[in-house]
Amino acid sequence: MVQFENSSGDTAERILAASISDAERFSGGISPKTTPHLSKLARKIADQEVVDAISPVILTGLVRMVEFISIFAIGMGVYFAYVFQQDPTNIWIYLTLASAISTSSILIFQIFDLYNLQSLRQYLAQAGRLGAAWTITLALAVAGVFFLKMGDSFSRVWLLSWYLAGLFLLIAGRMAVAAIIRHWTKQGRLERRAVIVGGGENGADLISALETAQDSDIRICGVFDDRSDDRSPAIVAGYPKLGTVSELVEFGRQTRIDLLIVSIPIRAENRVLELLKKLWVLPVDIRLSAHTNKLRFRPRSYSYIGNVPFLDVFDKPLADWDFVMKSLFDRIIGTLMLITLAPVMAAVAIAVRLESKGPALFKQKRYGFNNELIEIYKFRSMYVEQSDASAAKLVTKNDNRVTKVGRFIRKTSLDELPQLFNVVFHGNLSLIGPRPHAVHAKAKNYLYGNVVDGYFARHRVKPGITGWAQINGWRGETDTEEKIHRRVEHDLYYIENWSLLFDFHILLMTPFSLLNTENAY
């Protein structure tokens, strides 16, 4: 039986192992894989303009932060306007109490369930609960001050003024938040675009359950199914079948998809596993429907959309606050590195220009996040007339296309420094991540995607200037299938085990890994 874990690591390893074993069939002259063509209807849906989604987790988190800052600022504002002029010596006592009350208010608001989207949408219905929660917060503060016999240390006018001003601004703020959320809801920013994988009766039952679920944020885009017989009709519960599962991968690269829901029963384990081997390359959440299963696990084993249960198979890497933290890490550290290394980059640019004619910088198309084509910057290391923008022929040892300066900057990886521009200004690269490979990069004369079946799963996150594979010795030439296998394994390990500390570790270890120049030329 296939095991579906809440953490996707074990499942990912099983699918990767199956994918690598499948790659043995490419030992002979196999032509490159072709990209599936979407049906007219699927293409029409994919071409529709779709706005970027806003994470409800981040939205509610920001509301918490804004309310905490606002409550604290109001309290200290009243203090400076009234108390400070009379007695400026007790500022630390007021700072301590203001911090405690601000923190307690957020906790009590949470207990009153005031930080879910439904509450934020309907401010009038929640205004009473908000007022009650704020009143309880101040009442507890007054009680605490009384029992600690510190009543003489605080101004009652300050507490009353803070209470009234805070109540007014909290309600006004919730009105503004509700208006913003309603606007974003109309735009579709707060909904998850979902695709049902598997049609027929199971798919129809699942769609009906989702449509009747309360507080659902799901917008179904269509159905994809490999079956073309009577078991999978062209219309499933009013939604069209847009194509096969292989076409779904291409569809997910052409438009925003947030969630893939597999409607196939768990008992069809072989078919489920085959589907997941194709679908896990997409940077989306993948859920296995459990609403028709007779076998029930503990409630904690499920996630829910409304009251419909699902088993979590894969989670989108770097979602919500993880994405925010990594983006801040890239921009802040990348900017500092760009400033620090500017003299080195200027020296390299001058050396490149002095040795051979042509520009110092070289642009090359590579695969980025979700297989999107991006342009990255490098210092030019080849003679202009022999440059290979598509990397159809990888650089080898003593390659006569490479200049003398080019050999040095390639061995030391100084040629990669301009990619800091991609990180800081374009945002299509990260400092740390799987290295972006050129479009026609090959291992032993085979395109990387033909050597490792799950190769494109490494594109579920933004590529990076350096990565886990590079500091473990898998940088430079990939002249054998084994080298690209090891690279992909390390890249997938990084994706499944990402943390900010992991990024710091890789960044700190990168200079030491550059001392190994065995495969860099």
N, C-alpha and C positions, 0 to 999 in steps of 0.2 A: 504494500500500500504506500502511495506517495505521502510523505509527511509535509504538511503545510504549517510552517512556523510563523509566529508573530514577527520574529526577526527573520529577514529574508536570506541570511547568510547561508544556511544549510541548503536551502532550495537552489540558490544561485550556484553553489559548488556542484550540485548534482547536474544541473543543466549545463554548466560549463564543461564538466567531464564528458557528458554525452556529446556536446558539440565538438570537442577536441577529437574524440574518437571517430566522429563522422568525417573529420578532415582527412583521414587516411585515404579516402576515395579520390583525393586530388593528387595522388602520386603520379598519375599519368597526365596526358595532354588534355586537360579539361578546359573548355572555354570559360571566360569570366561570366559570373552570374549577371543576369539582366534585371533591371528594375521593373517590377510589375506595372502594367498600365492600369490606371483607375478607370472605372466606368464613367460614363458621362454624368450620371447623377452624383457619384462620389466626387468627381472633379468639380462639379458645380458647387457642392457643399464646401469642399476644401478651399475653393477660391473666394468664398464669402469673407468679408472683412470681420475679424473677430478681435475684440478688445482684450487687453491683458487682464488676467484674473488678479484679484486682491485676496490674499489669504485671510480668512476669518480669524485665524489664530493671531496673526500679526495685528489685524484691525482691533480686536478686543484687547490685545496687549498694549497697543498704543493708547487706547481710551483709558486704561488703568494708569499708565504713566502720566498722561495729561491731567487726569483728575488728581493724582497724588501731588504733582507739581502745583496745580491750581490751588488745592486746599492749603498746602504749605505756604504758598505765596500770599494767599489772602490772610492767613493767620499772622505772618510776619509783617505784611503790609499794614494791618490794623495796629500791630505792636509799634511799628516805627511812627505811625501817624498819631498815636495817642499816648502810649506808655513810655516810649524811649525819651521823649522830651521831658518827662517828669522824673524818671529814674533810669539812667542808661547803664547802671552797674549790674543789673540782673538779666542781661541779654542771653546768657548761656542757659538760664533756667527756662526762659521762653522758647529758645531754640530747641531744647530737649523736649518740652511738652508739645510744641508744634510738630516735631518729627514723629513723636509717639502717636498723636491724634491722627496725623495724616496717614500713617501706616495702618493704624487700627481701622480707619474709615474704609480703606480699600479692602481689608479682610472682611469687614462686616458687610460691605456691598457684595462681596463674593458670596457670602453666606446667604444673602437675600436674593441670590441668582440674578444680579443686575448686569452681568457681563456676558450674556449670550446675545446672539444677533436678534432674536425675537424681542428681547427686552429693549435693545437699542433701537429697534425699528419703531416700537410703539411707546413713545415717551409719555403720552398722556396716561396710558394704562399703568405705567410704571412710576409715575411721578409720586404717587402716594407712598409706594414702597421705598423710593429713593429718599423722600422726606423722613420717613420713619427710621430708615437706617442711619441717616445723618443725625437725627435727634438722639437715637440710642448711643451713637458714638460720643457726642458731646455730653450726654447724661453720664455715661461711664467715666468720662474724663473728670467731670465734676465730682462724681462719687469717689474716684481715686484720690483726687486732691483733698477731699474732705477727710477720708479715713487716714490719709498720711499726715493730716494736720498741717497742710501747707496752704490753707486758704488765704492766709495773709500775704503769701508770696505772689499771688496772681490777681490781676484786675478783673473784676466781674464784668465791667464794661467791655473789656477786651474779649472775654469769652462770648458774651451776648452778641456783640458786633460781629465777631467771627462766625457765629452760628447763623445769623440772619444773612450776612453777605455771602457766606458759603452756600446756604440753601438756595438763594436766588441764582447764583452763578452756576451751581450744579444743574439746576433745572434748565436754565438757559443753554448751558453747554449740551445737555442731552437733546434739546430741541434741534440744535445745530447738527449734532451727530445723526439724529434720525433723518433729517432732511438730506444729508450727504449719503446715508445708506440707501434711502429710497431712490435717489438719483443713480447710484451705482448699481442698484438692483435692476432698474429699467435698462441700463446699459449692458447687463449681463456680466458684470465684473465679480459678482458674489455667487455665481453659480458654477458648478462643476460640469464640464462637457464630458458626457459619458458615451461609450460605445458598448453595445451588447454583443458578446462573442458567443455565437451559437443561437440558431433560430428554433423553429419548430414549437412544439407545445411548451417545453421548458422555458424557452425565451419569451413566449407570450405570457405565461404565468408570472415570470419575473417582472416584465414590463408593467403588467396590471398591478402587481404588488407595489412597485415603485411609484406608480401614478397615484395610488390611494394613500401612500405614506404621508403622514403629517410632517410639516417643517422640512420637507426634502429640498435640497439645493441642486438636484440633478436635472440636467437638460440632456435628453437622449438625442444623439445625432443620427443614429441608424444602427443597423444590424450587419454583422459580417459572419459568414458561415461558409465552410468549405463544401458542405453538402449542396447538391443541386437537384435532388429528387423531391418526392412528395413530403419527406420529413422536414424540409426546410423551404417553405413557400416564399414567394417574392415579397410579400407583405406580412409582417409579424406584428400583431396587435396594433396595426395602423402605422407602423414604421417600415420603411423600405429596406430590403437587403441590398447593401451597397457593394458587396464583393466578397472575395475570399479572405482568409486570415493573412496570407502573404500580401495581399493588396492593402490590408489594414495597416501593416507596418509603414508602407509608403504614405497612406492617408494620414497617419500620425505624425509624419514628418512634414506634411504640407499644411496642416492646420492645428490649432490648439486642441489637444485632447488631454483631459485631466485624469480620467478614470476608465479602465477597461474592466467590464464585469463579465466573467465567464459563467454562462448559464448551464453549462454541462454538469451533470451530477458527478459527485466525487467518485462514485463507483466506476466510472469510465476513466480509470487512472491513466491508461496508456494514451488515450486521446487528449486528456488534459495536459499530460506532460509534453506531448508533441506540440500542442498549442503554445505552452509556456516557453518552449525552446525558440519559438518564432517571435513571441511578443515581448520577452523580457529585455530586448534591446532598446525598447522605448522608455523615455524618462517619465513614466506615469505610474500611478497607483494601479495595481492589479488585484482584483478581488474575486473570490470564488463564491458564487451564490450558494447559500445553505438553507434557503427558505423551504425547499421541498424535501430536504434530507430527513429520513426517518431516524438516522443515527444522530444523536444530539450530544454535544460536548458541554463542558461547563460554560456558563454565560460569559466568563472572562475570555474564552477562546474566540469570541465573535466581536466584530465591529458592526455598527448598525447605521443604516440610512433610514430614518424614521424608525419603524419597528421591523424592518427587513434585515435578517442576520446575514453576515458575510464572513468568510475566512480570509484573512489578510495574507496574500501570497508574496507580493512585492510592494514596497513603498517607494515612492519617488525619492531619489537621493537628494539630499540638501534642500529640503522643503522648509517653509516657514522661517523660524528664527535662525536655523542653520544656514539658510541661504543668505539672510541678512548679515550674519556674522562673517561668513566667508567673503561676501562682497566688500564689507568694510575692511577686512583684513587685506584684501587685494588692493583696494584703492589707497589705503593709508600707508601700508608697507611698501607698495609699489611706487608711490610718489616719493617716499623717503629714499628708496633705492635709486630712483631716476635722478634725483638731485645729487646724491652721493657719487654715483657712477658717471655723472655727466662729463667730467674731465677724461675719464678712461674712454668713453664712447667717442668724444671728440678726437682723441689721439688715434683710435682705430679708424675712424672715418678718414682722417688725413692720410694715414698709412695706405689705406685701400686706394684712395684717389691718386696718390703719388706713384704707386707701382704700376697701375694699369688704367687705361681710359675707361670712362663710364661712371655711372653714379655710385656713391658709397653704399646706398641702401638698395635692397633687393626685395621685391614683393612676390609672394608665392601663395597660390590658392591651396588651402588644406581643409580637411574635414573638422568642423567644430561641434558645438553642442547639438545633439539630435541630428547629426549628419549634415548640418547646414554648412555650405561652403563659405569660408571666411578667407580674408587676405591677411597674412601675417608679414611682419617686417623682419628682415635679417640684414646683417652686413654682407655685402657681396664678397664671395670667396672664390668665384670663378672668373675667367676671362669673359667679357660681355658676349662675344660672338659664340661662346660655347656654353652659355648658361642654359640650364634645364629647368624651366619653370614648373613643369609637371612632375619632375623627378622620375621620369620614365626609366632612367638609368641611375641607380644609386651610386654615390661616390665610393670608390674603392681605394685601397692603399696605392700611393704613388700615382694617383689619377692626374693625367697631364692637363686636365681642364682646370685644375685648382692652382691658383697663384701661390707664390711663396708666403705672402701675408695671409692668404686664405688658409693655407695649411696650419699656420700658427693659431689663427683665431678659431678654426674648427676644432683643433685639439684642446684648446682651453675653453671652448664654448663661448668665447667673446662674441662670436657672430650672432648669438641668440639675444644679446642685450637689447637691441631695438624692439624686441617683443614687449618690453616694458611699456612702449607706446600703446600696444594693443590692450594691455591690462588697464592702464590708467585712463586713456582717452576713449577707447572704443568699447571696452568692457567685454570683448568677445574671447579673451583669454584670461585665465587665472594665473597666479604665481605658481600654484601647486595643482597638479592634475595629470591625467594621461597626456603624453606628448601628442600634439596634432600631427598626423602623418599626411604627406602629400597625396594628391588624388590618385596617382598611378604608382605609388610606392609598392615594391614587390619584395617577396622573400623567395629566393630560389626560383625566380621567374614567374611566380604566382602572386596575384594581388592579395593583399593581406586578408581581405574578406573571404577569399577562396581557400585560405589556409586554415583559418579558425572560424568555424561556423557562427560562433557567438561573438565575433570580433567587434561588431558595432555596439555591443552593450557597454563598451568603454566610453561611448559618446553620450551616456546618460548624464554626464556632468560636463562643464566647460573644460576644454583642454588646458594644460598648463605649460609654463616655461620649463619647469623641472617636476619630477614626480618620484613616486616610490620605486618604480622600475629603474629609473636612472641612478638613484643613489645605491641601488643593489647591484650595479654593474651591467644593466641591460640598456646601455646607451650606444649610439653609433650604428654601425652597419648591421643590417639584418639579412645576412646572406644565406641563412638556413631557416627551415621551418621551426626548429627548436627554439631559436632566438625570439621569434615573434610570439610563439606560445608562451614563453616565460614572461615576455613583456605584458601580454594580455592578462596573464594570471596575476601579476603584480598590480596592474591597473585596476582589475576587478576587486582585488583585496583592499586597495585604497578606497574605492568607492563604497564598499560595504562597511568599512571600519573608520570612515572619516571622523575626525574631530579637529578642533582648532589647535590642540596640542600636537596632534599628528602633523598638521601643516607646519607648525613651528619646528618640529623635529626634522622634517624633510628639508626645510629651508636652511637650517643650521648645518645639516650634514652635506648639503650640495657642494660647497667649496672643497670638502675633503674628497668627495667622490670624483671630482674633476681631476684629481691626481692620477687616477687610473685612465690612461689614454690608449689602452690596448685596441679598442674598437673605434676610436675617434680619429678620422682622417678625411 
